[in-house]
Amino acid sequence: MKLIYSIFAMLIIVAACVGAIFLVGEPDASTGTAHASIDALQVGGDGLARFQPVANIALLTFSAMLIMFGILLYLGISEHRRTRQCKAWIATGTIALLIVWWSMFGTYSAYLASGEFPMILGFPLPTAFTVYGLWLAGFIFVVAYVVGFRSFIFTKDDEEAYHELVEKFKDHGSTD
């Protein structure tokens, strides 16, 4: 399948999810209600009741967006340089982001259902996945860029061709 069709499929999924959100009714107290004792404060009400109608839609939306992110990264690599190593790095990073997202989603859903959460490195578990997990998963792409730079980003041949162009146009570009 061509990459553009994969991107189009992910966009259709995201668009369908956005449309589905519009069809879900507004939950009670979604804009807050007056606090019982502090006039300037508003409370949101039951988080689980607000979250449940859109939970699966949110899960699907962001999963599709993260998959599309990986596809777009892969699309940014020249076709003749899309090696197994390149595919493996992008797939690993995308899967890591998906695992972190699903973990964030699952632990937040569990918290809403039970009202309890473990603390990890000073944060509630869902927040810890957000704070620590997202950048750690994204770091895979940084390592991939560094490790694969000379094989699928900017090869020695590219560098030589660049220097030849610079030399060729070195004197033509001066305005003196």
Buried (B, 14 or more C-beta within 10 A) or exposed (E): EEEEEBBEBBEEBBEBBEEBEEEEEEBEBEEEEEEEEEEEEEEEBEBBEBBBBBBEBBBBBBBBBBBBBBBBBBBEBEEEBBEEBBEEBBEBBBBBBBEBBBBBBBBBBBBBEEEEBEEBEEBBBBBBBBBBBBEEBBEBBEEBEEEBEEEBBEBEEEEEEEEEEEEEEEEEEEEE
